[in-house]
Amino acid sequence: MLRVVSRKSGNLDTGSTQALSPGDEAALIARCRAGERAAQDLFYARFRRQVAATLYRVLGDRTDLDDLVQEVFVIAFRGLANFRGDARLSTWLYRVCVNVALGRMRLRSRRPQAFGVDDLEAASAKSVDPDRPETPERAMQRAQDRARVYRALDKMAPKKRIVLYLHEIEGLDLKEIAYLVDSNAVTVRTRLFYARKEFYKLVATDGDEQPAAGVADDDGDDADGGAP
């Protein structure tokens, strides 16, 4: 089921533009730290699409997307002073996106996802072999499956949702996920185990409006027997 939205990039450097060389990256960071407006504009222009795409994929809808993008860059510009260079700049920025998305998940009320038909159709079309176009019926089925995936994800506790998303859809390994969520691989593995179980249970009972276990307990132990 998760394959309908899977990217399986297996690479934390998810920018769609050509990577900066280490020297150019260091120079851009230094200029931004110095408060140079032209450098900040370049930073924003270079990474905005990556940030917007990451937030959209994680959250599954475009609600307040522009505001969330701005929040990511505000945090990023403030955080560049403490950026140690232990990861690529795009990877570090991806981590900021993940944390902003987690904050959004915690704040928004439980409600059906605001899926746009055009967005779903476009996302489905991108994953189809252009030499073997889908039938309208198959395209509609893919859109419905994608909607079911995000409905299930939206009912999960943010901590479990994010590790499931990063592993099953982005294709990241446990160590990479641990860096993004500021945790350790053992905790991530345990959380992923319970997330998979909960996800497939939610998909199987799609349409049940009863509250999902764990959603209200994200800031403490999840309601899954104490799993992190």
CYANA upper distance limits for C-alpha pairs under 8 A (distance plus 0.5 A):
  1 MET  CA    145 ASP  CA      7.66
  1 MET  CA    149 VAL  CA      7.56
  2 LEU  CA      6 SER  CA      6.61
  2 LEU  CA    149 VAL  CA      7.08
  2 LEU  CA    168 GLU  CA      7.31
  2 LEU  CA    169 ILE  CA      7.26
  3 ARG  CA    168 GLU  CA      8.44
  3 ARG  CA    169 ILE  CA      7.70
  4 VAL  CA    124 SER  CA      8.33
  4 VAL  CA    142 ARG  CA      7.16
  4 VAL  CA    145 ASP  CA      7.35
  4 VAL  CA    146 ARG  CA      6.44
  5 VAL  CA    146 ARG  CA      6.85
  5 VAL  CA    169 ILE  CA      6.89
  6 SER  CA    168 GLU  CA      7.21
  6 SER  CA    169 ILE  CA      4.47
  6 SER  CA    170 GLU  CA      6.91
  6 SER  CA    171 GLY  CA      8.25
  7 ARG  CA    169 ILE  CA      5.86
  7 ARG  CA    170 GLU  CA      5.67
  7 ARG  CA    171 GLY  CA      7.32
  8 LYS  CA    168 GLU  CA      7.71
  8 LYS  CA    169 ILE  CA      6.23
  8 LYS  CA    170 GLU  CA      5.18
  8 LYS  CA    171 GLY  CA      4.39
  8 LYS  CA    172 LEU  CA      7.85
  9 SER  CA     14 THR  CA      8.25
  9 SER  CA    170 GLU  CA      6.09
  9 SER  CA    171 GLY  CA      6.00
  9 SER  CA    172 LEU  CA      7.82
 10 GLY  CA    170 GLU  CA      6.97
 10 GLY  CA    171 GLY  CA      5.03
 10 GLY  CA    172 LEU  CA      5.27
 10 GLY  CA    173 ASP  CA      7.73
 11 ASN  CA    171 GLY  CA      8.12
 11 ASN  CA    172 LEU  CA      7.03
 12 LEU  CA     90 SER  CA      8.48
 12 LEU  CA     91 THR  CA      6.06
 12 LEU  CA     94 TYR  CA      8.10
 12 LEU  CA    172 LEU  CA      7.71
 12 LEU  CA    176 GLU  CA      7.74
 13 ASP  CA     88 ARG  CA      7.82
 13 ASP  CA     90 SER  CA      6.24
 13 ASP  CA     91 THR  CA      5.77
 14 THR  CA     50 GLN  CA      7.61
 14 THR  CA     90 SER  CA      7.63
 14 THR  CA     91 THR  CA      7.95
 14 THR  CA     94 TYR  CA      8.29
 15 GLY  CA     19 ALA  CA      7.99
 15 GLY  CA     47 PHE  CA      7.67
 15 GLY  CA     50 GLN  CA      5.79
 15 GLY  CA     90 SER  CA      6.99
 16 SER  CA     49 ARG  CA      8.20
 16 SER  CA     50 GLN  CA      6.87
 17 THR  CA     46 ARG  CA      7.93
 20 LEU  CA     24 ASP  CA      6.38
 20 LEU  CA     25 GLU  CA      6.09
 21 SER  CA     25 GLU  CA      6.50
 22 PRO  CA     26 ALA  CA      6.61
 23 GLY  CA     27 ALA  CA      6.67
 24 ASP  CA     28 LEU  CA      6.60
 25 GLU  CA     29 ILE  CA      6.73
 25 GLU  CA     89 LEU  CA      7.85
 26 ALA  CA     30 ALA  CA      6.66
 27 ALA  CA     31 ARG  CA      6.70
 28 LEU  CA     32 CYS  CA      6.68
 28 LEU  CA     39 ALA  CA      6.81
 28 LEU  CA     43 PHE  CA      7.98
 29 ILE  CA     33 ARG  CA      6.59
 29 ILE  CA     80 LEU  CA      7.50
 30 ALA  CA     34 ALA  CA      6.76
 31 ARG  CA     35 GLY  CA      7.08
 31 ARG  CA     36 GLU  CA      6.09
 31 ARG  CA     39 ALA  CA      6.34
 31 ARG  CA     40 GLN  CA      8.38
 32 CYS  CA     36 GLU  CA      6.03
 32 CYS  CA     37 ARG  CA      7.93
 32 CYS  CA     39 ALA  CA      6.02
 32 CYS  CA     40 GLN  CA      5.97
 32 CYS  CA     77 PHE  CA      7.86
 32 CYS  CA     80 LEU  CA      8.24
 33 ARG  CA     77 PHE  CA      8.19
 33 ARG  CA     80 LEU  CA      6.96
 33 ARG  CA     81 ALA  CA      6.56
 35 GLY  CA     40 GLN  CA      8.05
 36 GLU  CA     40 GLN  CA      6.93
 37 ARG  CA     41 ASP  CA      6.65
 38 ALA  CA     42 LEU  CA      6.71
 39 ALA  CA     43 PHE  CA      6.59
 40 GLN  CA     44 TYR  CA      6.63
 40 GLN  CA     77 PHE  CA      8.49
 41 ASP  CA     45 ALA  CA      6.57
 42 LEU  CA     46 ARG  CA      6.45
 43 PHE  CA     47 PHE  CA      6.71
 44 TYR  CA     48 ARG  CA      5.96
 44 TYR  CA     73 PHE  CA      7.82
 45 ALA  CA     49 ARG  CA      8.43
 47 PHE  CA     51 VAL  CA      6.69
 47 PHE  CA     90 SER  CA      8.28
 48 ARG  CA     52 ALA  CA      6.59
 48 ARG  CA     69 VAL  CA      7.87
 49 ARG  CA     53 ALA  CA      6.46
 50 GLN  CA     54 THR  CA      6.58
 51 VAL  CA     55 LEU  CA      6.72
 51 VAL  CA     69 VAL  CA      6.89
 51 VAL  CA     72 VAL  CA      8.15
 51 VAL  CA     93 LEU  CA      8.28
 51 VAL  CA     94 TYR  CA      7.68
 51 VAL  CA     97 CYS  CA      7.04
 52 ALA  CA     56 TYR  CA      6.60
 52 ALA  CA     65 LEU  CA      7.51
 52 ALA  CA     66 ASP  CA      8.21
 52 ALA  CA     69 VAL  CA      6.44
 53 ALA  CA     57 ARG  CA      6.61
 54 THR  CA     58 VAL  CA      6.64
 54 THR  CA     94 TYR  CA      8.01
 54 THR  CA     97 CYS  CA      7.43
 55 LEU  CA     59 LEU  CA      6.50
 55 LEU  CA     65 LEU  CA      7.84
 55 LEU  CA     68 LEU  CA      8.26
 55 LEU  CA     69 VAL  CA      8.23
 55 LEU  CA     97 CYS  CA      6.87
 55 LEU  CA     98 VAL  CA      8.00
 55 LEU  CA    101 ALA  CA      6.79
 56 TYR  CA     60 GLY  CA      5.92
 56 TYR  CA     61 ASP  CA      6.25
 56 TYR  CA     62 ARG  CA      6.60
 56 TYR  CA     65 LEU  CA      7.70
 57 ARG  CA     61 ASP  CA      8.19
 58 VAL  CA     98 VAL  CA      8.29
 58 VAL  CA    101 ALA  CA      7.44
 58 VAL  CA    162 ILE  CA      8.02
 58 VAL  CA    165 TYR  CA      7.48
 59 LEU  CA    101 ALA  CA      7.25
 59 LEU  CA    105 MET  CA      8.14
 60 GLY  CA    113 GLN  CA      8.06
 60 GLY  CA    115 PHE  CA      7.92
 60 GLY  CA    150 TYR  CA      6.70
 61 ASP  CA    113 GLN  CA      7.45
 61 ASP  CA    114 ALA  CA      6.56
 61 ASP  CA    115 PHE  CA      6.32
 61 ASP  CA    116 GLY  CA      8.02
 62 ARG  CA    114 ALA  CA      8.37
 63 THR  CA    114 ALA  CA      7.90
 64 ASP  CA     68 LEU  CA      6.75
 65 LEU  CA     69 VAL  CA      6.64
 66 ASP  CA     70 GLN  CA      6.84
 67 ASP  CA     71 GLU  CA      6.74
 68 LEU  CA     72 VAL  CA      6.76
 68 LEU  CA    100 VAL  CA      7.74
 69 VAL  CA     73 PHE  CA      7.03
 70 GLN  CA     74 VAL  CA      6.69
 71 GLU  CA     75 ILE  CA      6.72
 71 GLU  CA    100 VAL  CA      8.04
 72 VAL  CA     76 ALA  CA      6.52
 72 VAL  CA     96 VAL  CA      6.82
 72 VAL  CA     97 CYS  CA      6.59
 72 VAL  CA    100 VAL  CA      7.12
 73 PHE  CA     77 PHE  CA      6.47
 74 VAL  CA     78 ARG  CA      6.82
 75 ILE  CA     79 GLY  CA      6.42
 75 ILE  CA     96 VAL  CA      7.99
 76 ALA  CA     80 LEU  CA      6.49
 76 ALA  CA     93 LEU  CA      7.42
 76 ALA  CA     96 VAL  CA      7.59
 77 PHE  CA     81 ALA  CA      8.34
 79 GLY  CA     83 PHE  CA      6.94
 85 GLY  CA     89 LEU  CA      7.82
 87 ALA  CA     91 THR  CA      6.69
 87 ALA  CA     92 TRP  CA      6.74
 88 ARG  CA     92 TRP  CA      6.78
 89 LEU  CA     93 LEU  CA      6.62
 90 SER  CA     94 TYR  CA      6.56
 91 THR  CA     95 ARG  CA      6.89
 92 TRP  CA     96 VAL  CA      7.07
 93 LEU  CA     97 CYS  CA      6.85
 94 TYR  CA     98 VAL  CA      6.80
 94 TYR  CA    180 LEU  CA      8.17
 95 ARG  CA     99 ASN  CA      6.87
 95 ARG  CA    179 TYR  CA      8.30
 95 ARG  CA    180 LEU  CA      5.30
 95 ARG  CA    181 VAL  CA      7.82
 96 VAL  CA    100 VAL  CA      6.71
 97 CYS  CA    101 ALA  CA      6.57
 98 VAL  CA    102 LEU  CA      6.65
 98 VAL  CA    162 ILE  CA      8.37
 98 VAL  CA    180 LEU  CA      7.39
 98 VAL  CA    181 VAL  CA      7.88
 99 ASN  CA    103 GLY  CA      6.74
 99 ASN  CA    180 LEU  CA      8.47
 99 ASN  CA    181 VAL  CA      7.68
100 VAL  CA    104 ARG  CA      6.77
101 ALA  CA    105 MET  CA      6.72
102 LEU  CA    106 ARG  CA      6.85
102 LEU  CA    158 PRO  CA      6.57
102 LEU  CA    159 LYS  CA      8.09
102 LEU  CA    162 ILE  CA      7.92
103 GLY  CA    107 LEU  CA      6.85
104 ARG  CA    108 ARG  CA      6.65
105 MET  CA    158 PRO  CA      6.53
106 ARG  CA    158 PRO  CA      7.17
110 ARG  CA    154 ASP  CA      8.22
110 ARG  CA    155 LYS  CA      7.83
112 PRO  CA    151 ARG  CA      7.27
112 PRO  CA    154 ASP  CA      8.49
113 GLN  CA    150 TYR  CA      7.84
113 GLN  CA    151 ARG  CA      6.87
113 GLN  CA    154 ASP  CA      7.86
115 PHE  CA    119 ASP  CA      7.87
115 PHE  CA    120 LEU  CA      7.71
115 PHE  CA    147 ALA  CA      7.72
116 GLY  CA    120 LEU  CA      6.77
117 VAL  CA    121 GLU  CA      6.64
118 ASP  CA    122 ALA  CA      6.53
119 ASP  CA    123 ALA  CA      6.54
120 LEU  CA    124 SER  CA      6.62
120 LEU  CA    143 ALA  CA      6.00
120 LEU  CA    146 ARG  CA      7.88
120 LEU  CA    147 ALA  CA      8.35
121 GLU  CA    125 ALA  CA      6.58
121 GLU  CA    139 ALA  CA      7.72
121 GLU  CA    140 MET  CA      8.28
121 GLU  CA    143 ALA  CA      6.70
122 ALA  CA    126 LYS  CA      6.82
123 ALA  CA    127 SER  CA      7.39
124 SER  CA    128 VAL  CA      7.27
124 SER  CA    139 ALA  CA      7.35
124 SER  CA    142 ARG  CA      6.95
124 SER  CA    143 ALA  CA      6.98
125 ALA  CA    139 ALA  CA      8.19
128 VAL  CA    132 ARG  CA      7.94
128 VAL  CA    133 PRO  CA      7.26
128 VAL  CA    134 GLU  CA      7.69
129 ASP  CA    133 PRO  CA      6.96
134 GLU  CA    138 ARG  CA      6.45
134 GLU  CA    139 ALA  CA      6.50
135 THR  CA    139 ALA  CA      6.71
136 PRO  CA    140 MET  CA      6.63
137 GLU  CA    141 GLN  CA      6.74
138 ARG  CA    142 ARG  CA      6.70
139 ALA  CA    143 ALA  CA      6.79
140 MET  CA    144 GLN  CA      6.69
141 GLN  CA    145 ASP  CA      6.59
142 ARG  CA    146 ARG  CA      6.56
143 ALA  CA    147 ALA  CA      6.70
144 GLN  CA    148 ARG  CA      6.74
145 ASP  CA    149 VAL  CA      6.76
146 ARG  CA    150 TYR  CA      6.96
147 ALA  CA    151 ARG  CA      6.58
148 ARG  CA    152 ALA  CA      6.69
148 ARG  CA    203 VAL  CA      7.24
148 ARG  CA    206 ASP  CA      7.65
149 VAL  CA    153 LEU  CA      6.72
149 VAL  CA    203 VAL  CA      7.59
150 TYR  CA    154 ASP  CA      6.40
151 ARG  CA    155 LYS  CA      7.13
151 ARG  CA    206 ASP  CA      8.47
152 ALA  CA    156 MET  CA      7.34
152 ALA  CA    199 PHE  CA      6.64
152 ALA  CA    202 LEU  CA      6.00
152 ALA  CA    203 VAL  CA      6.40
152 ALA  CA    206 ASP  CA      7.84
153 LEU  CA    161 ARG  CA      6.37
153 LEU  CA    199 PHE  CA      7.33
154 ASP  CA    161 ARG  CA      8.29
155 LYS  CA    211 PRO  CA      8.02
155 LYS  CA    212 ALA  CA      6.20
155 LYS  CA    215 VAL  CA      7.23
156 MET  CA    160 LYS  CA      7.15
156 MET  CA    161 ARG  CA      6.19
156 MET  CA    195 ALA  CA      8.40
156 MET  CA    198 GLU  CA      8.13
156 MET  CA    199 PHE  CA      8.02
156 MET  CA    212 ALA  CA      7.07
156 MET  CA    213 ALA  CA      7.94
156 MET  CA    214 GLY  CA      7.15
156 MET  CA    215 VAL  CA      6.05
157 ALA  CA    161 ARG  CA      6.52
157 ALA  CA    213 ALA  CA      8.43
157 ALA  CA    214 GLY  CA      5.82
157 ALA  CA    215 VAL  CA      4.57
157 ALA  CA    216 ALA  CA      7.68
157 ALA  CA    217 ASP  CA      7.81
157 ALA  CA    218 ASP  CA      5.93
157 ALA  CA    222 ASP  CA      8.06
158 PRO  CA    162 ILE  CA      6.44
158 PRO  CA    215 VAL  CA      7.81
158 PRO  CA    218 ASP  CA      7.00
159 LYS  CA    163 VAL  CA      7.15
159 LYS  CA    191 ARG  CA      8.25
159 LYS  CA    218 ASP  CA      6.96
160 LYS  CA    164 LEU  CA      6.71
160 LYS  CA    191 ARG  CA      6.33
160 LYS  CA    192 LEU  CA      7.00
160 LYS  CA    194 TYR  CA      8.07
160 LYS  CA    195 ALA  CA      5.65
161 ARG  CA    165 TYR  CA      6.54
161 ARG  CA    195 ALA  CA      7.19
162 ILE  CA    166 LEU  CA      6.56
163 VAL  CA    167 HIS  CA      6.52
163 VAL  CA    177 ILE  CA      7.26
163 VAL  CA    188 VAL  CA      7.34
163 VAL  CA    191 ARG  CA      7.77
163 VAL  CA    192 LEU  CA      6.51
163 VAL  CA    195 ALA  CA      8.33
164 LEU  CA    168 GLU  CA      6.20
164 LEU  CA    169 ILE  CA      8.06
164 LEU  CA    192 LEU  CA      6.30
164 LEU  CA    195 ALA  CA      6.68
164 LEU  CA    196 ARG  CA      7.37
165 TYR  CA    169 ILE  CA      5.65
165 TYR  CA    170 GLU  CA      7.07
166 LEU  CA    170 GLU  CA      5.33
166 LEU  CA    171 GLY  CA      6.78
166 LEU  CA    172 LEU  CA      6.29
166 LEU  CA    177 ILE  CA      7.19
167 HIS  CA    171 GLY  CA      5.28
167 HIS  CA    172 LEU  CA      5.35
167 HIS  CA    173 ASP  CA      6.75
167 HIS  CA    174 LEU  CA      7.99
167 HIS  CA    177 ILE  CA      7.94
168 GLU  CA    172 LEU  CA      8.15
172 LEU  CA    176 GLU  CA      6.57
172 LEU  CA    177 ILE  CA      6.93
173 ASP  CA    177 ILE  CA      6.77
174 LEU  CA    178 ALA  CA      6.53
174 LEU  CA    185 ALA  CA      5.84
174 LEU  CA    188 VAL  CA      6.93
174 LEU  CA    189 ARG  CA      7.22
175 LYS  CA    179 TYR  CA      6.95
175 LYS  CA    184 ASN  CA      7.87
175 LYS  CA    185 ALA  CA      6.02
176 GLU  CA    180 LEU  CA      6.98
177 ILE  CA    181 VAL  CA      6.70
177 ILE  CA    185 ALA  CA      8.19
177 ILE  CA    188 VAL  CA      7.78
178 ALA  CA    182 ASP  CA      6.13
178 ALA  CA    183 SER  CA      5.25
178 ALA  CA    184 ASN  CA      5.46
178 ALA  CA    185 ALA  CA      5.98
178 ALA  CA    188 VAL  CA      6.83
179 TYR  CA    183 SER  CA      7.05
179 TYR  CA    184 ASN  CA      8.06
183 SER  CA    187 THR  CA      7.33
183 SER  CA    188 VAL  CA      7.58
184 ASN  CA    188 VAL  CA      6.77
185 ALA  CA    189 ARG  CA      6.51
186 VAL  CA    190 THR  CA      6.84
187 THR  CA    191 ARG  CA      6.58
187 THR  CA    228 PRO  CA      6.67
188 VAL  CA    192 LEU  CA      6.43
189 ARG  CA    193 PHE  CA      6.76
190 THR  CA    194 TYR  CA      7.11
190 THR  CA    227 ALA  CA      7.18
190 THR  CA    228 PRO  CA      7.42
191 ARG  CA    195 ALA  CA      6.49
191 ARG  CA    227 ALA  CA      6.82
191 ARG  CA    228 PRO  CA      6.31
192 LEU  CA    196 ARG  CA      6.62
193 PHE  CA    197 LYS  CA      7.11
194 TYR  CA    198 GLU  CA      6.66
194 TYR  CA    224 ASP  CA      7.75
194 TYR  CA    227 ALA  CA      7.83
195 ALA  CA    199 PHE  CA      6.44
196 ARG  CA    200 TYR  CA      6.79
197 LYS  CA    201 LYS  CA      6.78
198 GLU  CA    202 LEU  CA      6.63
199 PHE  CA    203 VAL  CA      6.72
200 TYR  CA    204 ALA  CA      6.56
201 LYS  CA    205 THR  CA      6.83
202 LEU  CA    206 ASP  CA      6.34
202 LEU  CA    212 ALA  CA      8.46
211 PRO  CA    215 VAL  CA      8.36
213 ALA  CA    222 ASP  CA      8.38
213 ALA  CA    223 ALA  CA      6.27
213 ALA  CA    224 ASP  CA      7.81
214 GLY  CA    218 ASP  CA      6.81
214 GLY  CA    222 ASP  CA      5.30
214 GLY  CA    223 ALA  CA      5.00
214 GLY  CA    224 ASP  CA      7.27
215 VAL  CA    222 ASP  CA      8.19
217 ASP  CA    221 ASP  CA      6.70
217 ASP  CA    222 ASP  CA      5.71
217 ASP  CA    223 ALA  CA      7.00
218 ASP  CA    222 ASP  CA      6.25
221 ASP  CA    226 GLY  CA      5.83
221 ASP  CA    227 ALA  CA      6.88
221 ASP  CA    228 PRO  CA      6.38
222 ASP  CA    226 GLY  CA      6.40
222 ASP  CA    227 ALA  CA      6.48
222 ASP  CA    228 PRO  CA      7.07
223 ALA  CA    227 ALA  CA      8.21
